[in-house]
Amino acid sequence: MALLLLFFVLFPFLQPTKSHSTHHHTNPPLSRLYNNSVLLDDQRVTFHWSLSNSSISLAAQSARKSNYLAIGFGEQMKNSYAYVAWTERHGKCHVRSYWISGRDASSIHHTSEDLTHVVCVSINGIISFEVTRPLVPSCTGRIECDNIIDPTKPLSVIWSMGNEWSATHLSEKNMHSAMSDQPEPVFLLSGLARKERDLGIILAIHGFFMFVSWGILFPGGILYARFLKHADGNLWFRSHQYLQYSGLAITFVAVILAGAGLGGFYFYSSHVKFGTVAILLAVSQPINAYFRPKKPETGGTGTNKRVVWEYAHVITGRVSLVFGIVGLFTGLKHFGVAHDSEIAERLTWGLVLWILISVSVALYLEFKELQRRKRERNFSEANWELGELDDDELVDLLEADELRCILILALIEVRRWICSSRQLVANDSLEQ
């Protein structure tokens, strides 16, 4: 009895729903397969796309009858680029590109974009269209030349439908009868929509890891190698090696995070290009360090190969650091455009302050290092005799290493005391 009652309760849900058949229609088939697709705002239009190195293939399908379907790139209809597909009375379908400068029909301007693989189909009033266009238009001086698609940034997509369209003489009756309420942020690389917050968190972690590597660890390793070579043992070398390898490891983790969040690795933006050069240079450092020429014996003269390698190693490391810092700034700029400009601006100023502090510390340490080398050179070149020091020589000694100065002055005082004692003894003997 319980099973029979359960069957009657679930029976309506097991039946096919026929009520939707009067409202939904089968979309016209697309001529090609696309890697990504999303339902736009209000789920009345499906947006498809596939990326290549220099172009994007896109398609749009409506879910209801209309005489034209428009897809626009922008936050709102004003100042957006649009692709409109419409059917004439005899059933022929057309696709054209437009620049919309306002909210009335006179503000819709036809453009001459370089569109290929243009397909337009209308079946039972359901329109679908396809176009392929370059990511960066190969033209200058025209409004459509600014219609650049950056796959690393979210693309704001809007849509509209209407009852009538024409190639010329647009009027108010050509305005839309239905449109999206808000733009849909579509992430072309990852194939996602409405994931801006999640992707923003991933990219924020990526940026933090990159700052730790290129703002702390790599500069710290360079400072250790530059200013601690006079320390006892191989402390400077171990510290330098540990910090550089740690920076590389964290950099690779950050790159993997960005690739996973964006759905792949692409080289469209300046941020990625600067970062790639910096990483390649950083990776080359431990490789060339493995093949470095043998260091000469203590006190020996370095070979030409060793000297050339040392200069190449130092220059490569510092150039890599410069590219990495530029990558940090371009990354913050990219983050601000795609997600939160206010936070990005604050972080940029914070990065500027951090770099100024770091440069000040490096300059101070460089100044102290030059002083230390000057003192050592003056001390090693000095040729003096105990008890025959004038005032200028005493000043030079006071500028030398503190411990050595104390020992030298102590020896001078001891010698003077001995000389004074001998003089007193000699005087006593003469008086006797």
C-alpha positions in Angstrom: 0.0 0.0 0.0 2.8 2.4 0.9 4.6 1.6 -2.4 1.4 2.3 -4.3 0.9 5.6 -2.6 4.6 6.6 -3.3 4.0 5.7 -7.0 1.0 8.1 -7.3 3.0 10.8 -5.5 6.0 10.5 -7.9 4.0 9.8 -11.1 3.5 13.4 -12.1 7.2 14.1 -11.9 8.1 11.0 -14.0 6.0 12.2 -16.9 7.5 14.4 -19.6 6.6 18.0 -19.3 4.6 19.1 -22.4 3.9 22.6 -21.3 7.4 23.8 -22.2 7.0 22.7 -25.8 4.8 25.7 -26.6 7.5 28.1 -25.3 10.8 26.5 -26.2 12.0 25.6 -29.6 14.9 23.6 -31.0 17.8 25.8 -31.7 19.2 25.8 -35.3 22.3 23.6 -35.5 25.7 25.3 -35.4 28.0 24.7 -38.3 31.0 24.0 -36.0 31.8 22.8 -32.5 32.8 25.4 -29.9 34.9 24.9 -26.9 32.9 27.0 -24.5 29.3 28.2 -24.0 27.3 30.1 -21.4 23.7 31.2 -20.9 23.6 34.9 -20.8 21.4 37.1 -18.5 17.8 35.8 -18.2 18.9 32.6 -20.0 17.2 33.6 -23.3 20.4 33.6 -25.3 23.3 31.1 -25.4 26.8 32.5 -26.2 29.4 30.1 -27.7 33.1 30.8 -28.5 36.5 29.2 -29.3 39.8 30.9 -29.1 42.9 30.6 -31.3 46.2 32.4 -31.1 45.0 35.5 -33.0 41.2 35.2 -33.5 38.0 34.2 -31.8 35.1 32.3 -33.3 31.8 33.2 -31.6 28.1 32.2 -32.0 24.8 33.2 -30.5 21.5 31.4 -30.3 18.2 32.7 -29.1 15.7 30.7 -27.1 12.6 32.5 -28.4 11.2 33.8 -31.7 12.4 37.2 -33.0 13.3 38.9 -36.3 16.7 39.9 -35.1 19.2 38.9 -32.4 22.0 41.2 -31.3 25.1 40.4 -29.1 27.0 43.4 -27.7 30.3 43.8 -25.9 30.1 46.4 -23.2 28.6 47.3 -19.9 25.5 48.8 -21.6 24.1 49.5 -25.0 25.8 52.9 -25.2 29.5 52.7 -26.1 29.3 49.0 -27.1 30.2 47.0 -30.1 27.4 44.8 -31.4 26.8 42.0 -33.9 23.3 41.8 -35.3 21.7 38.9 -37.2 18.3 39.5 -38.8 16.0 37.9 -41.4 14.3 39.7 -44.2 10.7 39.1 -45.3 11.7 36.5 -47.9 13.7 34.6 -45.2 17.3 35.5 -46.0 19.5 36.0 -43.0 22.2 38.6 -42.6 24.9 39.5 -40.1 26.5 43.0 -39.7 28.7 44.7 -37.1 27.9 48.0 -35.4 29.2 50.7 -33.0 26.5 52.1 -30.7 27.2 55.5 -29.4 23.8 56.3 -27.7 20.4 55.0 -26.9 18.5 56.0 -30.0 18.4 54.6 -33.5 20.5 57.3 -35.0 23.4 56.3 -32.7 23.8 52.9 -34.3 26.7 53.1 -36.8 27.6 50.3 -39.2 31.3 49.2 -39.0 33.5 47.4 -41.5 35.0 44.7 -39.2 37.1 41.9 -40.7 34.5 39.1 -40.2 35.0 35.6 -41.7 33.1 32.4 -41.5 29.8 34.3 -41.3 26.8 32.0 -40.9 23.2 33.1 -40.2 20.3 30.7 -39.8 16.7 31.2 -38.9 14.4 28.2 -38.3 10.8 28.9 -37.2 11.7 32.3 -36.0 14.7 31.1 -33.9 17.9 32.9 -35.0 21.5 31.7 -34.6 24.6 33.2 -36.1 28.3 32.7 -36.2 31.3 34.9 -37.0 35.1 34.7 -36.7 37.1 37.9 -36.1 40.6 38.8 -35.1 41.3 39.5 -31.4 43.1 42.7 -32.4 41.8 44.4 -35.6 44.5 45.1 -38.2 43.4 48.7 -38.9 43.9 52.2 -37.6 41.9 55.4 -37.5 38.4 53.8 -37.5 36.1 53.2 -34.5 36.1 49.5 -35.0 39.9 49.4 -34.7 39.4 49.9 -31.0 37.3 46.8 -30.7 40.0 44.7 -29.1 39.3 41.5 -27.2 41.7 40.6 -24.5 41.1 37.0 -23.5 42.8 37.6 -20.1 40.1 40.0 -19.1 36.4 39.3 -18.5 34.3 40.2 -21.5 31.0 41.9 -20.7 28.3 40.5 -23.0 24.8 41.9 -23.4 22.0 40.9 -25.8 18.8 42.2 -27.3 16.0 41.0 -29.6 13.5 42.9 -31.8 10.8 42.6 -34.4 12.4 44.4 -37.3 15.9 45.3 -38.6 17.3 46.6 -41.8 20.7 47.3 -43.4 19.8 51.0 -43.8 17.5 53.6 -42.5 17.1 52.4 -38.9 14.4 54.1 -36.9 12.7 53.8 -33.5 10.7 50.8 -34.7 13.9 48.9 -35.0 14.6 49.2 -31.3 14.6 46.1 -29.2 11.6 44.4 -27.7 13.6 42.4 -25.2 17.1 42.9 -23.7 19.4 41.7 -21.0 19.0 43.4 -17.6 22.8 43.4 -16.9 26.0 42.5 -18.6 27.4 39.0 -18.2 31.1 38.8 -17.3 32.4 36.0 -19.5 36.0 34.7 -18.9 37.0 33.6 -22.3 40.1 31.6 -21.2 38.4 29.6 -18.5 35.0 29.3 -20.2 33.2 30.6 -17.1 30.6 33.2 -16.4 29.5 34.7 -13.1 32.8 33.4 -11.5 34.5 36.7 -11.2 34.7 36.6 -7.4 36.2 33.1 -7.3 38.7 33.9 -10.1 39.5 37.1 -8.3 40.5 35.2 -5.1 42.7 32.8 -7.2 44.4 35.7 -8.9 44.9 37.5 -5.6 46.7 34.5 -4.2 48.7 34.3 -7.4 49.7 37.9 -7.0 50.6 37.5 -3.3 52.9 34.5 -4.1 54.6 36.4 -6.8 55.2 39.4 -4.5 56.7 37.0 -1.9 59.0 35.6 -4.6 60.0 38.8 -6.6 59.5 41.3 -3.8 61.2 39.5 -0.9 63.0 36.2 -1.6 64.8 37.0 -4.8 65.9 40.5 -3.7 66.9 39.0 -0.3 69.1 36.4 -2.0 70.8 39.0 -4.1 71.5 41.2 -1.0 73.0 38.2 0.8 75.3 37.4 -2.1 76.4 41.0 -2.5 77.0 42.1 1.1 77.7 39.0 3.2 80.6 37.4 1.3 83.0 38.7 4.0 81.1 36.7 6.7 82.6 33.6 8.2 82.2 30.3 6.2 79.7 29.9 3.4 76.7 31.5 5.2 76.2 34.0 2.4 76.2 31.2 -0.2 73.8 28.9 1.7 71.4 31.9 2.4 71.6 33.0 -1.3 70.9 29.5 -2.5 68.0 28.9 -0.1 66.2 32.1 -0.9 66.6 31.7 -4.7 65.3 28.2 -4.7 62.4 29.1 -2.4 61.5 32.0 -4.7 61.5 29.7 -7.8 59.3 27.1 -6.0 56.8 29.7 -4.9 56.8 31.2 -8.4 55.9 27.9 -10.0 53.1 27.4 -7.5 51.7 30.9 -8.4 51.9 30.1 -12.1 50.1 26.8 -11.7 47.3 28.6 -9.7 46.9 31.3 -12.4 46.8 28.6 -15.2 44.2 26.6 -13.3 42.0 29.6 -12.6 42.2 30.9 -16.2 41.8 27.5 -17.8 45.2 27.5 -19.5 48.3 29.5 -20.3 48.0 32.3 -22.9 50.5 35.0 -23.9 48.3 37.9 -24.9 48.9 40.4 -22.1 52.1 42.3 -21.3 51.9 41.0 -17.8 52.3 37.4 -19.0 55.1 38.4 -21.4 57.1 40.2 -18.7 56.5 37.4 -16.3 57.6 34.7 -18.7 60.9 36.5 -19.5 61.5 36.9 -15.7 60.9 33.3 -15.0 63.0 32.0 -17.8 65.9 34.2 -16.7 65.4 33.0 -13.1 65.4 29.4 -14.1 68.6 29.8 -16.1 70.4 30.9 -13.0 70.7 27.6 -11.1 71.5 26.0 -14.5 74.5 28.2 -15.3 75.5 28.0 -11.6 75.9 24.3 -12.0 78.3 24.8 -14.9 80.3 27.7 -13.3 84.1 27.5 -13.8 86.2 26.4 -10.8 87.0 29.1 -8.3 90.7 29.9 -8.0 92.7 29.0 -4.9 92.8 31.6 -2.1 94.9 34.5 -3.1 95.0 33.4 -6.7 93.9 35.4 -9.7 90.6 34.4 -11.2 90.5 32.9 -14.7 88.9 34.8 -17.5 86.1 32.2 -17.7 85.4 32.6 -14.1 85.3 36.4 -14.3 83.0 36.4 -17.3 80.7 33.9 -15.6 80.5 36.0 -12.5 79.5 39.1 -14.5 77.0 37.1 -16.5 75.5 35.5 -13.4 75.1 38.9 -11.7 73.7 40.7 -14.7 71.2 37.9 -15.5 69.9 37.8 -12.0 69.4 41.6 -11.7 67.8 41.8 -15.2 65.5 39.0 -14.1 64.5 40.9 -11.0 63.7 44.0 -13.0 61.4 42.0 -15.3 59.8 40.4 -12.3 59.1 43.8 -10.7 57.6 45.1 -13.9 55.5 41.9 -14.0 54.2 42.8 -10.5 53.1 46.2 -11.7 51.5 45.0 -14.9 49.8 42.2 -12.9 48.2 44.8 -10.5 47.1 46.9 -13.5 45.5 43.8 -15.1 43.8 42.9 -11.8 42.4 46.4 -11.5 40.9 46.4 -14.9 39.4 43.0 -14.6 38.3 43.0 -10.9 38.7 45.9 -8.4 40.5 49.0 -9.5 40.4 50.6 -6.1 42.2 47.7 -4.4 44.6 47.4 -7.2 45.5 51.1 -6.9 46.2 50.8 -3.2 48.3 47.7 -3.7 50.2 49.5 -6.5 51.1 52.4 -4.1 52.0 49.9 -1.4 54.3 48.1 -3.9 55.9 51.4 -4.8 56.6 52.2 -1.2 58.0 48.7 -0.6 60.4 49.1 -3.6 61.5 52.6 -2.3 62.3 51.1 1.1 64.1 48.2 -0.4 66.2 50.4 -2.7 67.1 52.7 0.2 68.2 49.7 2.3 70.3 48.4 -0.7 71.9 51.8 -1.2 72.8 52.1 2.5 74.3 48.6 2.5 76.2 49.5 -0.6 77.6 52.6 1.1 78.7 50.6 4.1 80.3 48.0 1.9 82.3 50.6 0.1 83.4 52.0 3.4 84.4 48.6 4.6 86.5 47.9 1.5 88.1 51.3 1.7 89.1 50.6 5.3 90.6 47.2 4.5 92.5 48.7 1.5 93.9 51.5 3.6 94.9 49.2 6.4 96.6 46.7 4.1 98.5 49.4 2.3 99.6 51.2 5.4 103.3 51.0 6.2 103.9 52.4 9.6 106.2 51.9 12.6 105.1 51.7 16.2 105.8 54.9 18.1 106.2 57.1 14.9 102.6 57.9 14.2 101.6 61.5 13.5 98.1 63.0 14.0 96.9 62.2 10.4 97.9 58.6 10.8 96.1 58.3 14.1 92.9 59.7 12.3 93.3 57.0 9.6 93.6 54.3 12.3 90.4 55.6 14.0 88.6 55.2 10.7 89.7 51.5 10.5 88.0 48.5 11.9 87.1 49.2 15.5 88.6 46.0 17.0 91.8 46.5 15.0 92.0 50.2 16.0 91.6 49.3 19.7 94.4 46.6 19.5 96.7 49.0 17.6 96.2 51.9 20.0 96.7 49.5 22.9 100.0 48.4 21.4 101.0 52.1 20.9 100.3 52.9 24.6 102.2 49.9 25.8 105.2 50.9 23.7 105.1 54.5 25.0 104.8 53.2 28.6 107.8 50.9 28.0 109.8 53.7 26.5 108.9 56.0 29.4 109.9 53.4 31.9 113.3 52.9 30.2 113.9 56.6 30.2 113.1 56.8 33.9 115.5 54.0 34.7 118.2 55.6 32.6 117.8 58.9 34.4 118.0 57.2 37.8 121.2 55.4 36.9 122.7 58.7 35.7 121.8 60.4 38.9 123.4 57.6 40.9 
